[in-house]
C-alpha cells in the first residue's frame, strides 16, 4: 500500500486509488466512525445481560457521583473563601486522569487504537474529525462534562462568568478528550507491544499508589475540619499555579472574568485554545505517521537465546523445567505479570496506608502469603491452547505431581524473598523486631495453604482466559461464577486452613507465650499442607485433562 493511497495526500475524495479502491469522502468517513463507535457500544452491551447491567449501573453511579460533586462545588461558591480553588484542583485531577488512563487502559478500548484502521484508504483530516466526534460519545465524556461544569460553578459569579462558561466548558472538555486521544495515538505502537503492556502494568500500580497518596494527603489536610470551620487556604498555592495551565485555565476563566479581570480571562481561554490546536496537530501527525509508516515491530529479528546460567540452580528433571517455564511466563506473559505485580502492589498499598494512618503491624506480612499464594490459581487456564503440549507429557501420577510441584516451587522462589524483604521493612517501621520471626513463619504457612488450594482449584475449577493478551482482562466472558469460586473460595479456604497457626499466634500474644517457634512451625505446617494439596490435585489431574483442555482452548 502506498502512502498516497492511504493518506489521500494526492488523491481527491471519491477517486479511485492505484490499487483499485475508492477513497470515501470526508462526510462519509465522519459518519462511519461515529456509527462505528455507537455500534461498538451496542454490541458490547449485547454480549451478556450481566455486562449490560454492570455498564448501566456503573454509568448511572458515575453520573450520580459526578452530579453530587458538581452540586457540592456550586454550594461552596460564595460560602467559603477560595471555593474556586477546589474547582481548579478538580480539573487538575481530571486532566491527569484523561492524560494517564489511555496509557494503562489502551488495550481494553478498541476505539482508541488507530492502528486498526491503517489498512483502510482514509485521509487524516476526516479520520481526525470522525475520531474526535466518536470520542465524545459515551459515559466518560458525559461525566467529565458534569464535573467541568461543577468546577466552573465553584468560582463563577455574575453574567460575565456565564458568558465565559459558554466558551470555557466545551473548550475544556474538547481539550481533555483530544489530549487523551493524542496521547493514545502518539504511543499506539508502543502500547500495543509487549513492552507497552508491561508499562501499563507498572504504570497502573504507580497510578494506584499516587491516588492513595493523594487520598491520604487530603485526609491529613481536611480530615479534622467540620462545618463552617472548613479552611480551603492550603489549596491556594497549588491552585495559583494550576489555574494558568490549560485546559484547567479554560474552566477557571469564568471565575477570573467574574472578578472583573476580563483580559486575564481571555488570556486563559486563549491558552486553552492554543493547547487544543497543538493537540490536534499532534494527533493528526500521529495518525498520518501510523498510516504511512511500517511498524518496526513487524520486522522479524532473529536473536539467539542467551543462557545466563541462572537456571542451573533449578532442580533436575521435569520439576526444574516446569519451574523455568512458569518463571518465564511470570516475566514475559502480560497477564501473568499483571497478576503478580498486582498482588505485590495491593500488599504494598495496604502496608503504606497502615503506616501512614498509624495501625501498622508486622503481622500484615501474612497478606503477602495470601495474595502471592493466589498465583497458583487457574494454572492451566493461563497456558491457553499451549496446554495440549503439557497434557501430552502427563502420562503417570508422578508426572502430574512433578508438574504441580514445579509450578509451586516457582511461586515460592519469588514469594518467599518478597515476604522476607517486606517483613524487614515492616519490622523497621514498626520497631517490632521481636515479632518478625513469627510474622515470617505465619506468612509462609499462609503461602503454603494458598499453594495447596490453588493446585486443587486449578484442577477442579479451571476457567477460560481471554484470547488476547490484554493484561487487564483475566477471564473470558461468562466465567464470573468460576472466578468467584477460585478467588473468594481460596481466600476463605486459606483462612480456614491456617487456623492452627493463627490460633497458636493468638494464644501466644494473649498469654505472653513464645512466638518465635512459628518461624519453624509455620514453614513446616505450610509445606505439609502444600504437599497434601499437590498430591490430591495430581491424583485428579490425569482424569480431568479433557475438561481442563476444553477450558484452556475455549475462546
C-alpha positions in Angstrom: 0.0 0.0 0.0 1.4 3.4 -1.0 1.4 6.5 1.2 -0.8 8.4 -1.2 -3.3 5.6 -1.3 -3.6 5.7 2.4 -3.5 9.3 3.3 -5.1 10.7 0.2 -2.5 13.5 0.1 -2.6 13.3 -3.7 -5.9 11.6 -4.2 -9.2 13.6 -4.0 -12.2 12.2 -2.2 -14.3 9.8 -4.2 -11.5 9.0 -6.7 -10.0 5.5 -7.2 -6.6 4.9 -5.8 -3.9 2.9 -7.7 -4.8 -0.4 -6.0 -8.4 -0.2 -7.3 -10.1 1.1 -4.1 -12.1 4.3 -3.7 -11.3 6.9 -1.1 -14.5 7.8 0.7 -15.4 11.5 1.1 -14.9 13.2 4.4 -18.5 13.3 5.5 -18.9 9.6 4.9 -15.8 8.9 7.0 -17.0 11.0 9.9 -20.5 9.5 9.8 -18.9 6.0 9.6 -16.6 6.5 12.6 -19.4 7.9 14.7 -21.7 5.0 13.7 -18.9 2.5 14.4 -18.5 3.9 17.9 -22.2 3.5 18.6 -22.2 0.0 17.2 -19.3 -1.0 19.4 -21.1 0.3 22.4 -24.3 -1.5 21.4 -22.6 -4.8 20.6 -20.6 -4.7 23.8 -23.8 -4.4 25.8 -25.4 -7.3 23.9 -22.7 -9.8 24.9 -24.5 -10.7 28.2 -27.2 -9.3 30.5 -24.7 -9.1 33.3 -22.4 -6.9 31.2 -25.3 -4.7 30.3 -26.4 -4.4 33.9 -22.8 -3.6 35.1 -22.4 -1.0 32.3 -25.7 0.7 33.1 -25.3 0.7 36.8 -21.8 1.9 36.6 -22.8 4.7 34.2 -25.7 5.8 36.5 -23.5 5.7 39.6 -20.8 7.7 37.8 -23.3 10.3 36.9 -24.7 10.4 40.4 -21.3 10.9 41.9 -20.4 13.5 39.3 -23.6 15.3 39.8 -23.2 15.3 43.6 -19.7 16.6 43.2 -20.9 19.4 40.9 -23.7 20.3 43.3 -21.2 20.4 46.2 -18.9 22.7 44.2 -21.9 25.0 43.5 -22.8 25.1 47.2 -19.2 26.0 48.1 -19.4 29.1 45.9 -19.9 32.2 48.0 -19.9 30.4 51.3 -16.1 29.9 51.7 -13.1 31.9 50.7 -11.1 30.2 48.0 -14.0 28.0 46.8 -12.8 28.4 43.2 -9.6 26.7 44.2 -11.5 23.4 44.7 -12.7 23.6 41.1 -9.1 24.1 39.9 -7.9 21.1 41.9 -10.8 19.0 40.5 -9.8 20.0 36.9 -6.2 19.1 37.7 -7.2 15.6 38.8 -9.5 15.3 35.7 -6.7 16.4 33.3 -4.2 13.9 34.9 -6.8 11.1 34.5 -7.6 11.8 30.9 -3.9 12.0 30.1 -2.8 8.9 32.0 -5.6 6.4 31.7 -5.0 5.8 27.9 -1.5 4.5 28.8 -3.0 2.0 31.2 -6.3 1.0 29.5 -5.3 1.4 25.9 -5.6 -2.3 25.0 -9.0 -2.6 26.6 -10.5 0.2 24.5 -10.7 -0.9 20.9 -12.0 2.5 19.7 -8.8 4.2 21.0 -6.4 2.1 18.8 -6.0 3.9 15.4 -3.7 1.1 14.1 -6.9 -0.9 13.4 -7.7 1.5 10.6 -4.3 1.5 8.9 -5.3 -0.8 6.1 -8.2 1.5 5.0 -7.8 4.3 2.4 -8.6 7.1 4.8 -7.3 10.7 4.8 -6.0 12.0 8.1 -8.3 15.1 8.2 -11.7 13.2 8.1 -10.2 10.5 10.2 -9.3 13.1 12.8 -12.7 14.7 12.8 -14.6 11.4 12.9 -12.4 10.1 15.7 -12.9 13.3 17.8 -16.7 13.2 17.4 -16.7 9.5 18.2 -14.6 10.1 21.3 -17.3 12.5 22.7 -19.8 9.6 22.8 -20.0 7.5 25.9 -20.4 7.9 29.7 -16.8 9.1 30.2 -17.2 12.4 28.3 -20.6 13.0 29.8 -19.4 12.5 33.4 -16.4 14.8 32.6 -18.8 17.4 31.3 -20.7 17.4 34.5 -17.5 17.6 36.6 -16.2 20.5 34.4 -19.5 22.3 34.9 -19.2 21.8 38.6 -15.7 23.2 38.7 -16.8 26.3 36.8 -19.7 26.7 39.3 -17.3 26.7 42.2 -16.0 30.1 41.3 -18.3 31.7 38.7 -20.1 34.9 39.7 -22.5 37.1 37.6 -23.5 37.2 33.9 -19.9 37.8 32.6 -18.9 34.4 34.2 -21.9 32.7 32.5 -20.9 34.1 29.1 -17.3 32.9 29.6 -18.5 29.5 30.8 -20.4 29.0 27.5 -17.0 29.0 25.8 -14.8 27.6 28.6 -16.8 24.5 29.4 -16.9 22.9 25.9 -13.3 24.1 25.3 -12.1 22.4 28.4 -13.9 19.2 27.5 -12.6 19.2 24.0 -9.0 19.7 25.3 -9.5 16.7 27.7 -10.8 14.3 25.0 -8.2 15.5 22.5 -5.4 15.1 25.0 -6.5 11.5 25.7 -6.7 10.5 22.1 -3.5 12.3 21.1 -1.6 10.5 23.8 -3.1 7.2 22.7 -2.3 7.8 19.0 1.2 9.1 19.7 2.1 5.9 21.7 -0.1 3.4 19.9 2.6 1.1 18.7 4.5 1.2 21.9 1.3 0.4 23.9 0.3 -2.4 21.6 3.6 -4.2 22.1 4.6 -6.4 24.9 6.8 -3.7 26.5 3.9 -1.4 26.3 1.7 -3.8 28.2 4.5 -4.1 30.8 4.5 -0.3 31.1 0.7 -0.4 31.6 1.1 -2.8 34.4 3.8 -0.8 36.3 2.1 2.5 35.4 -1.3 1.2 36.7 0.3 0.3 40.0 2.1 3.6 40.3 -1.2 5.4 39.5 -3.0 3.5 42.2 -0.2 4.4 44.7 -0.5 8.1 43.6 -4.2 8.0 44.1 -3.8 6.6 47.6 -1.1 9.2 48.4 -3.5 11.9 47.3 -6.2 10.4 49.4 -4.0 10.3 52.5 -2.9 13.9 51.8 -6.4 15.2 51.5 -7.4 13.4 54.7 -4.5 15.0 56.6 -5.5 18.4 55.4 -9.3 18.3 55.7 -9.9 15.3 57.9 -10.3 17.4 61.0 -12.3 20.2 59.6 -16.1 20.3 60.1 -18.9 22.5 59.0 -18.3 26.2 59.0 -14.7 25.7 60.1 -13.6 24.4 56.6 -10.3 26.0 55.7 -9.5 26.0 51.9 -6.3 28.0 52.2 -4.0 25.0 51.9 -5.2 24.7 48.3 -4.3 28.3 47.3 -0.6 28.0 46.5 -1.2 24.9 44.3 -4.3 26.4 42.6 -2.5 29.6 41.9 -0.2 27.7 39.6 -2.6 25.2 38.1 -5.2 27.8 37.0 -2.8 29.0 34.3 -2.2 25.6 32.9 -4.5 24.7 30.0 -7.1 23.1 29.8 -7.6 24.0 33.5 -7.4 27.6 32.5 -10.5 27.4 30.3 -12.6 26.2 33.3 -11.1 28.9 35.6 -11.7 31.7 33.1 -15.3 32.3 34.2 -14.1 32.9 37.8 -11.5 35.3 36.5 -14.0 37.2 34.3 -16.5 37.3 37.2 -13.9 39.1 39.3 -13.6 41.8 36.7 -10.3 40.7 35.1 -11.5 40.4 31.6 -8.1 40.4 29.9 -6.8 37.7 32.1 -9.9 35.6 31.5 -9.5 36.0 27.7 -5.8 35.0 28.1 -6.8 31.8 29.9 -9.3 30.9 27.2 -6.7 31.7 24.5 -4.1 29.4 26.3 -6.6 26.5 26.2 -7.4 27.2 22.6 -3.7 27.2 21.7 -3.3 23.9 23.5 -6.3 22.4 21.6 -4.7 23.4 18.3 -1.4 21.9 19.3 -3.0 18.7 20.4 -5.0 18.4 17.2 -1.8 18.9 15.2 0.0 16.2 17.2 -2.9 13.8 16.9 -3.1 14.4 13.1 0.6 13.9 12.7 0.5 10.7 14.7 -2.4 9.4 12.6 -0.5 10.2 9.4 2.6 8.5 10.6 0.7 5.4 11.6 -1.0 5.3 8.2 2.2 5.5 6.1 5.0 4.1 8.2 5.7 0.5 8.6 5.6 -0.9 12.2 9.2 -1.8 13.2 7.9 -4.5 15.5 6.7 -6.5 12.5 10.2 -6.8 11.2 11.5 -10.2 12.2 14.8 -10.1 14.0 16.5 -13.4 14.8 18.2 -13.4 18.1 20.0 -16.3 19.7 18.7 -17.3 23.1 21.3 -16.4 25.6 21.6 -18.5 28.7 22.9 -16.5 31.6 23.4 -19.7 33.6 21.0 -18.8 36.4 18.7 -21.7 35.5 21.4 -24.2 36.6 20.3 -23.8 40.2 16.9 -25.3 39.5 16.2 -28.9 40.2 16.9 -31.5 37.6 14.2 -33.2 35.5 10.7 -32.2 34.9 10.3 -30.2 38.1 13.1 -27.8 37.1 11.9 -27.5 33.5 8.4 -26.6 34.8 9.9 -24.0 37.2 11.7 -22.4 34.3 8.6 -22.3 32.1 6.5 -20.8 34.9 9.1 -18.2 35.8 9.4 -17.2 32.1 5.6 -16.8 32.0 5.7 -14.6 35.1 8.2 -12.3 33.5 7.1 -12.3 29.8 3.4 -13.0 29.7 1.5 -9.7 30.3 -1.4 -11.3 32.1 0.8 -13.4 34.4 3.0 -10.3 35.1 -0.1 -8.2 35.8 -1.4 -10.8 38.3 2.0 -11.0 40.1 2.6 -7.3 40.4 -1.0 -6.5 41.3 -0.7 -8.9 44.2 2.6 -7.3 45.4 1.1 -3.8 44.7 -2.0 -4.5 46.8 0.1 -5.6 49.7 2.4 -2.5 49.4 -0.6 -0.2 49.3 -2.2 -1.6 52.4 1.1 -1.6 54.2 1.8 2.0 53.3 -1.7 3.1 54.3 -1.3 1.3 57.6 1.9 3.0 58.4 0.5 6.5 57.4 -2.7 6.0 59.4 -0.9 4.6 62.5 -2.3 1.0 62.7 0.6 -0.9 61.0 1.8 -4.2 62.4 4.5 -6.6 61.3 1.8 -9.3 61.1 0.4 -7.6 58.0 3.1 -9.7 56.3 0.5 -12.6 56.2 -1.2 -10.7 53.3 1.9 -11.4 51.2 1.3 -15.2 51.6 -2.4 -14.7 50.9 -2.0 -12.6 47.7 1.0 -14.4 46.3 -0.5 -17.8 47.0 -3.3 -16.9 44.6 -0.7 -17.1 41.8 -1.4 -20.8 41.9 -5.0 -20.3 40.8 -6.0 -21.3 37.2 -2.6 -22.6 36.3 -3.6 -24.4 33.2 -6.1 -21.7 32.0 -3.1 -19.3 31.8 -1.4 -21.8 29.4 -4.2 -21.4 26.9 -4.0 -23.6 23.8 -0.4 -24.4 24.7 -1.8 -26.7 27.4 -2.1 -29.6 24.9 1.7 -29.8 24.8 1.8 -30.1 28.6 -1.1 -32.6 28.6 0.8 -34.8 26.0 3.6 -35.4 28.5 1.4 -36.2 31.5 1.3 -40.0 31.5 1.7 -41.0 35.1 0.8 -39.7 38.5 4.4 -38.9 39.1 4.4 -36.6 36.0 1.3 -34.8 37.4 3.0 -34.3 40.8 6.2 -33.0 39.2 4.1 -30.6 37.0 2.3 -29.1 40.0 5.4 -29.2 42.2 7.4 -27.3 39.7 4.8 -24.5 39.5 4.6 -24.4 43.3 8.4 -24.1 43.6 8.3 -21.3 41.0 5.8 -19.4 43.1 7.9 -20.0 46.3 11.1 -18.8 44.5 9.7 -15.2 44.4 7.1 -15.2 47.1 9.5 -16.1 50.0 12.1 -13.4 49.2 9.3 -10.8 48.8 7.9 -11.8 52.2 11.3 -11.6 53.9 12.1 -8.2 52.4 8.7 -6.7 53.3 9.0 -8.2 56.8 12.3 -6.5 57.4 10.7 -3.2 56.2 7.7 -3.6 58.4 9.8 -4.5 61.4 12.0 -1.4 60.9 9.0 0.9 60.5 7.0 -0.5 63.5 10.1 -1.4 65.7 8.7 -4.8 66.3 11.8 -6.9 65.6 10.7 -9.5 68.1 7.6 -10.2 66.1 9.4 -10.6 62.8 10.3 -14.4 63.1 6.7 -15.3 63.9 5.3 -13.0 61.2 7.6 -14.6 58.6 6.5 -18.1 59.8 2.9 -17.1 59.6 3.3 -15.7 56.1 5.0 -18.9 54.8 2.3 -21.0 56.4 -0.4 -19.0 54.7 1.5 -19.2 51.4 1.6 -23.0 51.7 -2.1 -23.1 52.3 -2.6 -20.9 49.2 -0.5 -23.2 47.1 -2.5 -26.2 48.2 -5.9 -24.7 47.5 -4.6 -23.1 44.2 -3.4 -26.5 43.0 -6.8 -28.1 43.8 -8.9 -25.4 42.3 -6.7 -25.3 39.1 -7.6 -28.9 38.5 -11.2 -29.0 39.7 -12.4 -25.5 38.7 -10.4 -24.0 35.8 -11.7 -21.1 33.8 -11.1 -19.7 30.3 -8.7 -16.9 29.8 -9.4 -14.4 27.0 -7.7 -15.0 23.7 -6.0 -11.6 23.6 -3.0 -10.6 25.8 -4.7 -7.7 27.5 -3.2 -7.7 31.0 -6.3 -6.0 32.4 -8.6 -8.9 31.4 -8.1 -12.1 33.4 -11.1 -14.2 32.2 -13.3 -14.6 29.1 -16.9 -13.5 29.3 -19.3 -15.9 31.2 -16.7 -17.1 33.7 -17.9 -15.0 36.7 -19.0 -17.9 38.8 -15.8 -19.8 38.4 -13.7 -16.7 39.2 -15.7 -16.2 42.4 -15.2 -19.8 43.3 -11.5 -19.6 42.7 -10.7 -16.3 44.3 -13.1 -15.9 47.2 -13.2 -19.6 47.8 -9.5 -19.9 48.0 -9.2 -16.8 50.3 -11.8 -18.3 52.7 -10.1 -21.7 52.5 -6.7 -20.3 53.2 -8.1 -18.6 56.4 -9.6 -21.9 57.5 -6.5 -24.0 56.7 -4.2 -21.5 58.5 -6.3 -21.5 61.7 -3.9 -23.8 63.6 -1.0 -21.5 63.0 -3.1 -18.3 63.6 -4.6 -19.9 66.7 -1.2 -20.5 68.2 -0.1 -17.0 67.4 -3.3 -15.6 69.1 -2.7 -17.7 72.2 1.0 -16.7 72.4 0.2 -13.0 72.1 -2.7 -13.1 74.6 -0.8 -15.2 77.2 2.7 -13.7 76.6 3.9 -17.1 75.3 6.8 -17.5 72.9 6.0 -16.6 69.3 9.4 -17.5 67.8 8.5 -21.2 67.3 6.3 -20.1 64.5 9.5 -19.5 62.4 9.9 -23.3 62.4 6.3 -24.4 62.8 4.9 -22.1 60.0 7.1 -23.4 57.1 6.7 -26.9 58.4 2.9 -26.7 58.5 2.7 -24.8 55.2 4.9 -27.3 53.5 2.8 -30.3 54.7 -0.4 -28.6 53.6 1.0 -27.7 50.2 2.4 -31.2 49.7 -1.0 -32.7 50.6 -2.8 -30.3 48.2 -0.5 -31.0 45.4 -0.9 -34.8 45.9 -4.7 -34.5 45.9 -4.7 -32.3 42.8 -2.3 -34.6 41.0 -4.5 -37.6 41.7 -7.3 -35.9 39.8 -5.3 -34.1 37.1 -4.9 -37.1 34.7 -8.6 -37.8 34.6 -9.5 -34.1 34.3 -7.3 -33.4 31.4 -10.2 -33.3 28.8 -12.2 -30.8 30.9 -9.1 -28.7 31.5 -8.2 -28.8 27.8 -11.7 -27.6 26.9 -11.4 -24.6 29.2 -7.9 -23.8 28.1 -8.6 -23.7 24.4 -12.1 -22.2 24.6 -12.3 -18.6 23.5 
